[in-house]
Amino acid sequence: MDAIYFQIFMAVFSAVASALVSLLFYKIKKAHHYREQQELKMQEERQKSEDDLRNNMALLQEGVVALLHNRLVSIITDCETVQGKRLYQIENVTNMYHAYHGLGGNGTVTVLYEQFKKLPTIKPE
């Protein structure tokens, strides 16, 4: 009789152990899938943030180029009007011109800058 109980016990134990192992593997697989989904979501969010940052940087660069262009044209035009440039204008225009080209400004200002360099320097009084 003990052998029958032992066989029943072993069959029940085997079924329960098998069910627990299956449940454990199911939970592990589910957790792994959840973690993969979270990582994918985080990666997509990171990519979107990087794209937004690149877009904002490009817009800022375009804005700075436009502002430098406007200011360079204004200063150089004023200097041409008075037929000369002051020392502080030379430094300002040179720094702005190099920044303008470093940020991708076009050659429109180059023509004006070359004319600016040829203007005589107005000495302080």
N, CA, C and O atoms as a Tinker XYZ file with bonds, in Angstrom:
   500  protein
     1  N      0.806000   -1.192000    0.000000    73     2
     2  CA     0.000000    0.000000    0.000000    64     1     3
     3  C      0.855000    1.263000    0.000000    63     2     4     5
     4  O      0.513000    2.276000   -0.611000    81     3
     5  N      1.966000    1.165000    0.701000    73     3     6
     6  CA     2.850000    2.314000    0.752000    64     5     7
     7  C      3.392000    2.664000   -0.636000    63     6     8     9
     8  O      3.609000    3.834000   -0.952000    81     7
     9  N      3.603000    1.656000   -1.441000    73     7    10
    10  CA     4.130000    1.888000   -2.788000    64     9    11
    11  C      3.122000    2.653000   -3.620000    63    10    12    13
    12  O      3.509000    3.503000   -4.421000    81    11
    13  N      1.836000    2.373000   -3.452000    73    11    14
    14  CA     0.794000    3.086000   -4.208000    64    13    15
    15  C      0.774000    4.540000   -3.778000    63    14    16    17
    16  O      0.687000    5.438000   -4.616000    81    15
    17  N      0.854000    4.777000   -2.464000    73    15    18
    18  CA     0.867000    6.167000   -1.979000    64    17    19
    19  C      2.109000    6.918000   -2.471000    63    18    20    21
    20  O      2.061000    8.097000   -2.823000    81    19
    21  N      3.215000    6.182000   -2.478000    73    19    22
    22  CA     4.450000    6.793000   -2.946000    64    21    23
    23  C      4.339000    7.147000   -4.427000    63    22    24    25
    24  O      4.769000    8.226000   -4.835000    81    23
    25  N      3.778000    6.270000   -5.222000    73    23    26
    26  CA     3.608000    6.537000   -6.655000    64    25    27
    27  C      2.642000    7.694000   -6.870000    63    26    28    29
    28  O      2.869000    8.533000   -7.742000    81    27
    29  N      1.564000    7.752000   -6.084000    73    27    30
    30  CA     0.610000    8.866000   -6.187000    64    29    31
    31  C      1.304000   10.164000   -5.794000    63    30    32    33
    32  O      1.174000   11.188000   -6.463000    81    31
    33  N      2.050000   10.092000   -4.682000    73    31    34
    34  CA     2.782000   11.271000   -4.220000    64    33    35
    35  C      3.759000   11.748000   -5.288000    63    34    36    37
    36  O      3.838000   12.944000   -5.569000    81    35
    37  N      4.493000   10.829000   -5.876000    73    35    38
    38  CA     5.465000   11.188000   -6.906000    64    37    39
    39  C      4.774000   11.768000   -8.143000    63    38    40    41
    40  O      5.284000   12.709000   -8.750000    81    39
    41  N      3.635000   11.220000   -8.513000    73    39    42
    42  CA     2.905000   11.736000   -9.672000    64    41    43
    43  C      2.405000   13.143000   -9.385000    63    42    44    45
    44  O      2.527000   14.029000  -10.231000    81    43
    45  N      1.834000   13.359000   -8.183000    73    43    46
    46  CA     1.334000   14.688000   -7.804000    64    45    47
    47  C      2.510000   15.655000   -7.693000    63    46    48    49
    48  O      2.450000   16.780000   -8.190000    81    47
    49  N      3.579000   15.205000   -7.036000    73    47    50
    50  CA     4.756000   16.062000   -6.877000    64    49    51
    51  C      5.321000   16.439000   -8.240000    63    50    52    53
    52  O      5.671000   17.598000   -8.465000    81    51
    53  N      5.413000   15.491000   -9.135000    73    51    54
    54  CA     5.932000   15.735000  -10.482000    64    53    55
    55  C      5.051000   16.721000  -11.227000    63    54    56    57
    56  O      5.559000   17.610000  -11.911000    81    55
    57  N      3.734000   16.577000  -11.105000    73    55    58
    58  CA     2.801000   17.484000  -11.783000    64    57    59
    59  C      2.914000   18.887000  -11.202000    63    58    60    61
    60  O      2.941000   19.871000  -11.941000    81    59
    61  N      2.982000   18.977000   -9.867000    73    59    62
    62  CA     3.095000   20.290000   -9.214000    64    61    63
    63  C      4.437000   20.935000   -9.563000    63    62    64    65
    64  O      4.488000   22.123000   -9.881000    81    63
    65  N      5.505000   20.173000   -9.506000    73    63    66
    66  CA     6.830000   20.701000   -9.831000    64    65    67
    67  C      6.865000   21.166000  -11.281000    63    66    68    69
    68  O      7.403000   22.230000  -11.589000    81    67
    69  N      6.293000   20.369000  -12.159000    73    67    70
    70  CA     6.244000   20.729000  -13.577000    64    69    71
    71  C      5.440000   22.018000  -13.777000    63    70    72    73
    72  O      5.829000   22.885000  -14.559000    81    71
    73  N      4.326000   22.131000  -13.068000    73    71    74
    74  CA     3.491000   23.337000  -13.175000    64    73    75
    75  C      4.246000   24.549000  -12.638000    63    74    76    77
    76  O      4.199000   25.626000  -13.232000    81    75
    77  N      4.946000   24.373000  -11.510000    73    75    78
    78  CA     5.710000   25.490000  -10.938000    64    77    79
    79  C      6.850000   25.923000  -11.855000    63    78    80    81
    80  O      7.090000   27.118000  -12.031000    81    79
    81  N      7.541000   24.964000  -12.431000    73    79    82
    82  CA     8.629000   25.296000  -13.363000    64    81    83
    83  C      8.065000   25.999000  -14.590000    63    82    84    85
    84  O      8.649000   26.972000  -15.069000    81    83
    85  N      6.945000   25.520000  -15.100000    73    83    86
    86  CA     6.307000   26.164000  -16.252000    64    85    87
    87  C      5.883000   27.587000  -15.908000    63    86    88    89
    88  O      6.078000   28.512000  -16.697000    81    87
    89  N      5.296000   27.752000  -14.712000    73    87    90
    90  CA     4.884000   29.082000  -14.264000    64    89    91
    91  C      6.094000   29.999000  -14.121000    63    90    92    93
    92  O      6.045000   31.166000  -14.507000    81    91
    93  N      7.169000   29.470000  -13.570000    73    91    94
    94  CA     8.390000   30.248000  -13.407000    64    93    95
    95  C      8.934000   30.692000  -14.764000    63    94    96    97
    96  O      9.273000   31.862000  -14.943000    81    95
    97  N      9.020000   29.775000  -15.708000    73    95    98
    98  CA     9.490000   30.136000  -17.040000    64    97    99
    99  C      8.570000   31.149000  -17.704000    63    98   100   101
   100  O      9.041000   32.063000  -18.380000    81    99
   101  N      7.269000   30.998000  -17.521000    73    99   102
   102  CA     6.305000   31.956000  -18.074000    64   101   103
   103  C      6.553000   33.341000  -17.498000    63   102   104   105
   104  O      6.588000   34.327000  -18.235000    81   103
   105  N      6.728000   33.421000  -16.166000    73   103   106
   106  CA     6.966000   34.714000  -15.508000    64   105   107
   107  C      8.284000   35.327000  -15.987000    63   106   108   109
   108  O      8.355000   36.532000  -16.231000    81   107
   109  N      9.311000   34.515000  -16.119000    73   107   110
   110  CA    10.603000   35.014000  -16.596000    64   109   111
   111  C     10.483000   35.536000  -18.019000    63   110   112   113
   112  O     10.996000   36.607000  -18.342000    81   111
   113  N      9.801000   34.771000  -18.870000    73   111   114
   114  CA     9.626000   35.187000  -20.258000    64   113   115
   115  C      8.813000   36.486000  -20.331000    63   114   116   117
   116  O      9.128000   37.384000  -21.113000    81   115
   117  N      7.772000   36.570000  -19.512000    73   115   118
   118  CA     6.929000   37.775000  -19.491000    64   117   119
   119  C      7.745000   38.979000  -19.005000    63   118   120   121
   120  O      7.644000   40.066000  -19.573000    81   119
   121  N      8.546000   38.787000  -17.963000    73   119   122
   122  CA     9.383000   39.873000  -17.436000    64   121   123
   123  C     10.420000   40.300000  -18.483000    63   122   124   125
   124  O     10.681000   41.491000  -18.656000    81   123
   125  N     10.995000   39.340000  -19.163000    73   123   126
   126  CA    11.976000   39.640000  -20.205000    64   125   127
   127  C     11.326000   40.431000  -21.340000    63   126   128   129
   128  O     11.896000   41.405000  -21.832000    81   127
   129  N     10.153000   40.014000  -21.743000    73   127   130
   130  CA     9.428000   40.723000  -22.805000    64   129   131
   131  C      9.090000   42.152000  -22.362000    63   130   132   133
   132  O      9.229000   43.098000  -23.137000    81   131
   133  N      8.646000   42.296000  -21.113000    73   131   134
   134  CA     8.324000   43.631000  -20.579000    64   133   135
   135  C      9.567000   44.510000  -20.567000    63   134   136   137
   136  O      9.512000   45.676000  -20.960000    81   135
   137  N     10.685000   43.955000  -20.118000    73   135   138
   138  CA    11.937000   44.711000  -20.078000    64   137   139
   139  C     12.367000   45.121000  -21.496000    63   138   140   141
   140  O     12.815000   46.249000  -21.699000    81   139
   141  N     12.236000   44.228000  -22.462000    73   139   142
   142  CA    12.568000   44.572000  -23.849000    64   141   143
   143  C     11.678000   45.697000  -24.360000    63   142   144   145
   144  O     12.153000   46.607000  -25.039000    81   143
   145  N     10.395000   45.639000  -24.038000    73   143   146
   146  CA     9.466000   46.694000  -24.468000    64   145   147
   147  C      9.846000   48.033000  -23.826000    63   146   148   149
   148  O      9.816000   49.072000  -24.486000    81   147
   149  N     10.200000   48.004000  -22.547000    73   147   150
   150  CA    10.596000   49.235000  -21.851000    64   149   151
   151  C     11.873000   49.802000  -22.452000    63   150   152   153
   152  O     11.983000   51.012000  -22.652000    81   151
   153  N     12.841000   48.933000  -22.742000    73   151   154
   154  CA    14.095000   49.386000  -23.351000    64   153   155
   155  C     13.842000   49.978000  -24.736000    63   154   156   157
   156  O     14.430000   50.999000  -25.090000    81   155
   157  N     12.979000   49.348000  -25.510000    73   155   158
   158  CA    12.631000   49.866000  -26.833000    64   157   159
   159  C     11.953000   51.223000  -26.714000    63   158   160   161
   160  O     12.254000   52.142000  -27.475000    81   159
   161  N     11.048000   51.345000  -25.769000    73   159   162
   162  CA    10.354000   52.619000  -25.546000    64   161   163
   163  C     11.343000   53.709000  -25.137000    63   162   164   165
   164  O     11.280000   54.832000  -25.637000    81   163
   165  N     12.261000   53.369000  -24.220000    73   163   166
   166  CA    13.268000   54.340000  -23.793000    64   165   167
   167  C     14.183000   54.739000  -24.948000    63   166   168   169
   168  O     14.560000   55.904000  -25.076000    81   167
   169  N     14.537000   53.765000  -25.787000    73   167   170
   170  CA    15.397000   54.048000  -26.927000    64   169   171
   171  C     14.686000   54.976000  -27.918000    63   170   172   173
   172  O     15.302000   55.894000  -28.459000    81   171
   173  N     13.387000   54.737000  -28.155000    73   171   174
   174  CA    12.620000   55.604000  -29.044000    64   173   175
   175  C     12.512000   57.019000  -28.472000    63   174   176   177
   176  O     12.632000   57.998000  -29.208000    81   175
   177  N     12.285000   57.126000  -27.165000    73   175   178
   178  CA    12.202000   58.438000  -26.517000    64   177   179
   179  C     13.542000   59.164000  -26.585000    63   178   180   181
   180  O     13.589000   60.371000  -26.823000    81   179
   181  N     14.628000   58.424000  -26.376000    73   179   182
   182  CA    15.968000   59.004000  -26.453000    64   181   183
   183  C     16.243000   59.503000  -27.869000    63   182   184   185
   184  O     16.791000   60.590000  -28.053000    81   183
   185  N     15.862000   58.709000  -28.865000    73   183   186
   186  CA    16.068000   59.102000  -30.255000    64   185   187
   187  C     15.260000   60.351000  -30.584000    63   186   188   189
   188  O     15.752000   61.243000  -31.274000    81   187
   189  N     14.022000   60.420000  -30.096000    73   187   190
   190  CA    13.188000   61.591000  -30.333000    64   189   191
   191  C     13.797000   62.819000  -29.670000    63   190   192   193
   192  O     13.810000   63.899000  -30.260000    81   191
   193  N     14.299000   62.663000  -28.456000    73   191   194
   194  CA    14.941000   63.778000  -27.759000    64   193   195
   195  C     16.175000   64.255000  -28.516000    63   194   196   197
   196  O     16.403000   65.457000  -28.648000    81   195
   197  N     16.967000   63.311000  -29.010000    73   195   198
   198  CA    18.162000   63.675000  -29.776000    64   197   199
   199  C     17.778000   64.383000  -31.070000    63   198   200   201
   200  O     18.419000   65.360000  -31.457000    81   199
   201  N     16.741000   63.897000  -31.738000    73   199   202
   202  CA    16.276000   64.541000  -32.968000    64   201   203
   203  C     15.767000   65.956000  -32.690000    63   202   204   205
   204  O     16.051000   66.888000  -33.443000    81   203
   205  N     15.006000   66.106000  -31.592000    73   203   206
   206  CA    14.518000   67.438000  -31.209000    64   205   207
   207  C     15.684000   68.369000  -30.907000    63   206   208   209
   208  O     15.675000   69.533000  -31.308000    81   207
   209  N     16.687000   67.854000  -30.201000    73   207   210
   210  CA    17.856000   68.661000  -29.861000    64   209   211
   211  C     18.610000   69.079000  -31.121000    63   210   212   213
   212  O     19.010000   70.237000  -31.249000    81   211
   213  N     18.807000   68.137000  -32.058000    73   211   214
   214  CA    19.481000   68.473000  -33.323000    64   213   215
   215  C     18.694000   69.533000  -34.090000    63   214   216   217
   216  O     19.275000   70.467000  -34.642000    81   215
   217  N     17.381000   69.386000  -34.120000    73   215   218
   218  CA    16.530000   70.342000  -34.816000    64   217   219
   219  C     16.637000   71.721000  -34.168000    63   218   220   221
   220  O     16.767000   72.729000  -34.861000    81   219
   221  N     16.580000   71.760000  -32.833000    73   219   222
   222  CA    16.701000   73.035000  -32.126000    64   221   223
   223  C     18.067000   73.672000  -32.347000    63   222   224   225
   224  O     18.170000   74.887000  -32.518000    81   223
   225  N     19.116000   72.850000  -32.344000    73   223   226
   226  CA    20.457000   73.384000  -32.585000    64   225   227
   227  C     20.559000   73.967000  -33.991000    63   226   228   229
   228  O     21.169000   75.019000  -34.184000    81   227
   229  N     19.970000   73.294000  -34.966000    73   227   230
   230  CA    19.993000   73.798000  -36.339000    64   229   231
   231  C     19.241000   75.119000  -36.437000    63   230   232   233
   232  O     19.688000   76.046000  -37.113000    81   231
   233  N     18.098000   75.203000  -35.759000    73   231   234
   234  CA    17.331000   76.450000  -35.775000    64   233   235
   235  C     18.094000   77.581000  -35.096000    63   234   236   237
   236  O     18.097000   78.715000  -35.576000    81   235
   237  N     18.738000   77.267000  -33.979000    73   235   238
   238  CA    19.549000   78.276000  -33.298000    64   237   239
   239  C     20.705000   78.735000  -34.181000    63   238   240   241
   240  O     21.013000   79.925000  -34.245000    81   239
   241  N     21.332000   77.796000  -34.851000    73   239   242
   242  CA    22.440000   78.139000  -35.751000    64   241   243
   243  C     21.950000   79.046000  -36.872000    63   242   244   245
   244  O     22.595000   80.045000  -37.190000    81   243
   245  N     20.823000   78.708000  -37.467000    73   243   246
   246  CA    20.266000   79.546000  -38.531000    64   245   247
   247  C     19.936000   80.941000  -38.007000    63   246   248   249
   248  O     20.174000   81.940000  -38.686000    81   247
   249  N     19.390000   81.000000  -36.800000    73   247   250
   250  CA    19.046000   82.293000  -36.213000    64   249   251
   251  C     20.274000   83.142000  -35.950000    63   250   252   253
   252  O     20.280000   84.341000  -36.228000    81   251
   253  N     21.322000   82.516000  -35.410000    73   251   254
   254  CA    22.555000   83.258000  -35.135000    64   253   255
   255  C     23.185000   83.733000  -36.444000    63   254   256   257
   256  O     23.668000   84.862000  -36.526000    81   255
   257  N     23.182000   82.885000  -37.459000    73   255   258
   258  CA    23.723000   83.293000  -38.765000    64   257   259
   259  C     22.936000   84.484000  -39.300000    63   258   260   261
   260  O     23.527000   85.435000  -39.811000    81   259
   261  N     21.620000   84.441000  -39.188000    73   259   262
   262  CA    20.789000   85.552000  -39.666000    64   261   263
   263  C     21.087000   86.833000  -38.901000    63   262   264   265
   264  O     21.185000   87.905000  -39.496000    81   263
   265  N     21.231000   86.725000  -37.575000    73   263   266
   266  CA    21.544000   87.903000  -36.760000    64   265   267
   267  C     22.925000   88.462000  -37.097000    63   266   268   269
   268  O     23.096000   89.674000  -37.220000    81   267
   269  N     23.903000   87.579000  -37.243000    73   267   270
   270  CA    25.242000   88.041000  -37.613000    64   269   271
   271  C     25.233000   88.696000  -38.990000    63   270   272   273
   272  O     25.872000   89.728000  -39.194000    81   271
   273  N     24.518000   88.102000  -39.924000    73   271   274
   274  CA    24.408000   88.671000  -41.271000    64   273   275
   275  C     23.825000   90.076000  -41.199000    63   274   276   277
   276  O     24.358000   91.017000  -41.786000    81   275
   277  N     22.734000   90.197000  -40.475000    73   275   278
   278  CA    22.070000   91.491000  -40.347000    64   277   279
   279  C     22.996000   92.525000  -39.722000    63   278   280   281
   280  O     23.099000   93.651000  -40.209000    81   279
   281  N     23.662000   92.142000  -38.650000    73   279   282
   282  CA    24.529000   93.092000  -37.936000    64   281   283
   283  C     25.749000   93.467000  -38.772000    63   282   284   285
   284  O     26.149000   94.631000  -38.798000    81   283
   285  N     26.342000   92.488000  -39.453000    73   283   286
   286  CA    27.504000   92.776000  -40.302000    64   285   287
   287  C     27.134000   93.743000  -41.423000    63   286   288   289
   288  O     27.845000   94.714000  -41.679000    81   287
   289  N     26.021000   93.466000  -42.083000    73   287   290
   290  CA    25.578000   94.357000  -43.165000    64   289   291
   291  C     25.336000   95.760000  -42.620000    63   290   292   293
   292  O     25.700000   96.746000  -43.261000    81   291
   293  N     24.738000   95.852000  -41.469000    73   291   294
   294  CA    24.431000   97.154000  -40.871000    64   293   295
   295  C     25.710000   97.931000  -40.536000    63   294   296   297
   296  O     25.843000   99.099000  -40.901000    81   295
   297  N     26.640000   97.282000  -39.845000    73   295   298
   298  CA    27.876000   97.974000  -39.460000    64   297   299
   299  C     28.686000   98.364000  -40.687000    63   298   300   301
   300  O     29.161000   99.495000  -40.782000    81   299
   301  N     28.846000   97.446000  -41.617000    73   299   302
   302  CA    29.664000   97.725000  -42.805000    64   301   303
   303  C     29.037000   98.832000  -43.641000    63   302   304   305
   304  O     29.741000   99.697000  -44.162000    81   303
   305  N     27.732000   98.805000  -43.767000    73   303   306
   306  CA    27.040000   99.860000  -44.515000    64   305   307
   307  C     27.244000  101.217000  -43.844000    63   306   308   309
   308  O     27.493000  102.218000  -44.516000    81   307
   309  N     27.138000  101.242000  -42.518000    73   307   310
   310  CA    27.376000  102.492000  -41.779000    64   309   311
   311  C     28.806000  102.983000  -41.991000    63   310   312   313
   312  O     29.020000  104.181000  -42.175000    81   311
   313  N     29.770000  102.099000  -41.968000    73   311   314
   314  CA    31.172000  102.481000  -42.174000    64   313   315
   315  C     31.396000  103.011000  -43.582000    63   314   316   317
   316  O     32.151000  103.963000  -43.780000    81   315
   317  N     30.749000  102.401000  -44.549000    73   315   318
   318  CA    30.871000  102.891000  -45.929000    64   317   319
   319  C     30.256000  104.272000  -46.065000    63   318   320   321
   320  O     30.746000  105.102000  -46.831000    81   319
   321  N     29.187000  104.520000  -45.326000    73   319   322
   322  CA    28.525000  105.828000  -45.375000    64   321   323
   323  C     29.457000  106.930000  -44.872000    63   322   324   325
   324  O     29.501000  108.016000  -45.449000    81   323
   325  N     30.199000  106.655000  -43.804000    73   323   326
   326  CA    31.110000  107.664000  -43.249000    64   325   327
   327  C     32.515000  107.537000  -43.825000    63   326   328   329
   328  O     33.420000  108.265000  -43.417000    81   327
   329  N     32.704000  106.627000  -44.760000    73   327   330
   330  CA    33.981000  106.433000  -45.460000    64   329   331
   331  C     35.124000  106.072000  -44.506000    63   330   332   333
   332  O     36.256000  106.518000  -44.695000    81   331
   333  N     34.829000  105.273000  -43.493000    73   331   334
   334  CA    35.889000  104.843000  -42.583000    64   333   335
   335  C     35.356000  103.932000  -41.497000    63   334   336   337
   336  O     34.150000  103.767000  -41.308000    81   335
   337  N     36.318000  103.343000  -40.788000    73   335   338
   338  CA    35.962000  102.413000  -39.717000    64   337   339
   339  C     36.769000  102.753000  -38.473000    63   338   340   341
   340  O     37.903000  103.223000  -38.561000    81   339
   341  N     36.181000  102.513000  -37.339000    73   339   342
   342  CA    36.855000  102.758000  -36.060000    64   341   343
   343  C     37.501000  101.448000  -35.581000    63   342   344   345
   344  O     37.133000  100.363000  -36.030000    81   343
   345  N     38.454000  101.570000  -34.676000    73   343   346
   346  CA    39.192000  100.392000  -34.207000    64   345   347
   347  C     38.272000   99.333000  -33.605000    63   346   348   349
   348  O     38.427000   98.144000  -33.885000    81   347
   349  N     37.325000   99.757000  -32.789000    73   347   350
   350  CA    36.430000   98.780000  -32.165000    64   349   351
   351  C     35.550000   98.099000  -33.215000    63   350   352   353
   352  O     35.164000   96.943000  -33.039000    81   351
   353  N     35.231000   98.800000  -34.298000    73   351   354
   354  CA    34.425000   98.197000  -35.369000    64   353   355
   355  C     35.225000   97.140000  -36.117000    63   354   356   357
   356  O     34.679000   96.123000  -36.543000    81   355
   357  N     36.519000   97.385000  -36.273000    73   355   358
   358  CA    37.376000   96.401000  -36.953000    64   357   359
   359  C     37.345000   95.081000  -36.178000    63   358   360   361
   360  O     37.149000   94.014000  -36.761000    81   359
   361  N     37.539000   95.162000  -34.871000    73   359   362
   362  CA    37.546000   93.956000  -34.038000    64   361   363
   363  C     36.177000   93.279000  -34.047000    63   362   364   365
   364  O     36.081000   92.063000  -34.214000    81   363
   365  N     35.127000   94.064000  -33.867000    73   363   366
   366  CA    33.776000   93.491000  -33.841000    64   365   367
   367  C     33.417000   92.825000  -35.164000    63   366   368   369
   368  O     32.928000   91.695000  -35.185000    81   367
   369  N     33.660000   93.524000  -36.259000    73   367   370
   370  CA    33.304000   92.979000  -37.579000    64   369   371
   371  C     34.126000   91.736000  -37.886000    63   370   372   373
   372  O     33.596000   90.759000  -38.415000    81   371
   373  N     35.410000   91.763000  -37.560000    73   371   374
   374  CA    36.268000   90.591000  -37.826000    64   373   375
   375  C     35.779000   89.378000  -37.029000    63   374   376   377
   376  O     35.656000   88.284000  -37.579000    81   375
   377  N     35.500000   89.568000  -35.742000    73   375   378
   378  CA    35.012000   88.449000  -34.914000    64   377   379
   379  C     33.672000   87.927000  -35.423000    63   378   380   381
   380  O     33.472000   86.716000  -35.521000    81   379
   381  N     32.758000   88.834000  -35.745000    73   379   382
   382  CA    31.445000   88.412000  -36.237000    64   381   383
   383  C     31.570000   87.707000  -37.585000    63   382   384   385
   384  O     30.892000   86.711000  -37.836000    81   383
   385  N     32.437000   88.226000  -38.446000    73   383   386
   386  CA    32.619000   87.625000  -39.776000    64   385   387
   387  C     33.120000   86.183000  -39.654000    63   386   388   389
   388  O     32.618000   85.290000  -40.336000    81   387
   389  N     34.113000   85.957000  -38.783000    73   387   390
   390  CA    34.644000   84.591000  -38.618000    64   389   391
   391  C     33.585000   83.659000  -38.009000    63   390   392   393
   392  O     33.472000   82.501000  -38.412000    81   391
   393  N     32.821000   84.157000  -37.055000    73   391   394
   394  CA    31.743000   83.345000  -36.475000    64   393   395
   395  C     30.679000   83.052000  -37.528000    63   394   396   397
   396  O     30.172000   81.933000  -37.611000    81   395
   397  N     30.348000   84.054000  -38.326000    73   395   398
   398  CA    29.346000   83.913000  -39.385000    64   397   399
   399  C     29.741000   82.793000  -40.347000    63   398   400   401
   400  O     28.924000   81.930000  -40.670000    81   399
   401  N     30.974000   82.809000  -40.795000    73   399   402
   402  CA    31.416000   81.763000  -41.727000    64   401   403
   403  C     31.581000   80.418000  -41.036000    63   402   404   405
   404  O     31.316000   79.376000  -41.635000    81   403
   405  N     32.019000   80.432000  -39.778000    73   403   406
   406  CA    32.148000   79.182000  -39.027000    64   405   407
   407  C     30.816000   78.481000  -38.826000    63   406   408   409
   408  O     30.760000   77.256000  -38.719000    81   407
   409  N     29.745000   79.261000  -38.776000    73   407   410
   410  CA    28.405000   78.687000  -38.602000    64   409   411
   411  C     27.728000   78.382000  -39.932000    63   410   412   413
   412  O     26.574000   77.953000  -39.955000    81   411
   413  N     28.422000   78.594000  -41.023000    73   411   414
   414  CA    27.870000   78.224000  -42.320000    64   413   415
   415  C     27.285000   79.372000  -43.111000    63   414   416   417
   416  O     26.518000   79.140000  -44.045000    81   415
   417  N     27.624000   80.616000  -42.766000    73   415   418
   418  CA    27.129000   81.767000  -43.524000    64   417   419
   419  C     27.643000   81.720000  -44.957000    63   418   420   421
   420  O     28.704000   81.160000  -45.234000    81   419
   421  N     26.879000   82.312000  -45.853000    73   419   422
   422  CA    27.260000   82.261000  -47.267000    64   421   423
   423  C     28.237000   83.383000  -47.624000    63   422   424   425
   424  O     28.689000   84.117000  -46.745000    81   423
   425  N     28.557000   83.514000  -48.890000    73   423   426
   426  CA    29.559000   84.469000  -49.349000    64   425   427
   427  C     29.054000   85.879000  -49.545000    63   426   428   429
   428  O     29.836000   86.751000  -49.925000    81   427
   429  N     27.786000   86.142000  -49.304000    73   427   430
   430  CA    27.242000   87.481000  -49.499000    64   429   431
   431  C     28.000000   88.497000  -48.658000    63   430   432   433
   432  O     28.343000   89.578000  -49.138000    81   431
   433  N     28.257000   88.155000  -47.422000    73   431   434
   434  CA    28.932000   89.077000  -46.515000    64   433   435
   435  C     30.413000   89.196000  -46.866000    63   434   436   437
   436  O     31.041000   90.201000  -46.533000    81   435
   437  N     30.976000   88.206000  -47.522000    73   435   438
   438  CA    32.393000   88.250000  -47.867000    64   437   439
   439  C     32.722000   89.453000  -48.740000    63   438   440   441
   440  O     33.741000   90.111000  -48.536000    81   439
   441  N     31.873000   89.737000  -49.697000    73   439   442
   442  CA    32.098000   90.893000  -50.572000    64   441   443
   443  C     32.102000   92.166000  -49.737000    63   442   444   445
   444  O     32.980000   93.014000  -49.894000    81   443
   445  N     31.134000   92.297000  -48.860000    73   443   446
   446  CA    31.077000   93.484000  -47.994000    64   445   447
   447  C     32.277000   93.537000  -47.053000    63   446   448   449
   448  O     32.817000   94.615000  -46.802000    81   447
   449  N     32.695000   92.395000  -46.535000    73   447   450
   450  CA    33.828000   92.364000  -45.616000    64   449   451
   451  C     35.110000   92.791000  -46.320000    63   450   452   453
   452  O     35.923000   93.518000  -45.748000    81   451
   453  N     35.290000   92.345000  -47.546000    73   451   454
   454  CA    36.482000   92.750000  -48.317000    64   453   455
   455  C     36.473000   94.257000  -48.543000    63   454   456   457
   456  O     37.522000   94.897000  -48.461000    81   455
   457  N     35.321000   94.829000  -48.823000    73   455   458
   458  CA    35.208000   96.289000  -48.976000    64   457   459
   459  C     35.484000   96.978000  -47.643000    63   458   460   461
   460  O     36.140000   98.018000  -47.597000    81   459
   461  N     34.981000   96.393000  -46.563000    73   459   462
   462  CA    35.196000   96.950000  -45.221000    64   461   463
   463  C     36.690000   97.017000  -44.900000    63   462   464   465
   464  O     37.162000   98.017000  -44.361000    81   463
   465  N     37.432000   95.961000  -45.226000    73   463   466
   466  CA    38.866000   95.929000  -44.924000    64   465   467
   467  C     39.616000   97.033000  -45.666000    63   466   468   469
   468  O     40.653000   97.500000  -45.194000    81   467
   469  N     39.107000   97.450000  -46.812000    73   467   470
   470  CA    39.777000   98.489000  -47.603000    64   469   471
   471  C     39.482000   99.909000  -47.103000    63   470   472   473
   472  O     40.174000  100.856000  -47.479000    81   471
   473  N     38.472000  100.053000  -46.270000    73   471   474
   474  CA    38.115000  101.389000  -45.766000    64   473   475
   475  C     39.239000  101.897000  -44.852000    63   474   476   477
   476  O     39.886000  101.110000  -44.161000    81   475
   477  N     39.464000  103.214000  -44.855000    73   475   478
   478  CA    40.482000  103.760000  -43.971000    64   477   479
   479  C     40.024000  103.709000  -42.518000    63   478   480   481
   480  O     38.829000  103.736000  -42.226000    81   479
   481  N     40.986000  103.636000  -41.624000    73   479   482
   482  CA    40.683000  103.616000  -40.185000    64   481   483
   483  C     40.555000  105.050000  -39.693000    63   482   484   485
   484  O     41.397000  105.901000  -39.978000    81   483
   485  N     39.490000  105.297000  -38.953000    73   483   486
   486  CA    39.261000  106.620000  -38.355000    64   485   487
   487  C     39.946000  106.603000  -36.989000    63   486   488   489
   488  O     39.604000  105.810000  -36.112000    81   487
   489  N     40.923000  107.501000  -36.832000    73   487   490
   490  CA    41.652000  107.537000  -35.566000    64   489   491
   491  C     40.841000  108.266000  -34.497000    63   490   492   493
   492  O     40.118000  109.215000  -34.800000    81   491
   493  N     40.962000  107.824000  -33.255000    73   491   494
   494  CA    40.229000  108.499000  -32.169000    64   493   495
   495  C     40.733000  109.949000  -32.022000    63   494   496   497
   496  O     41.904000  110.256000  -32.246000    81   495
   497  N     39.802000  110.810000  -31.639000    73   495   498
   498  CA    40.157000  112.225000  -31.517000    64   497   499
   499  C     40.801000  112.544000  -30.211000    63   498   500
   500  O     41.156000  113.696000  -29.962000    81   499
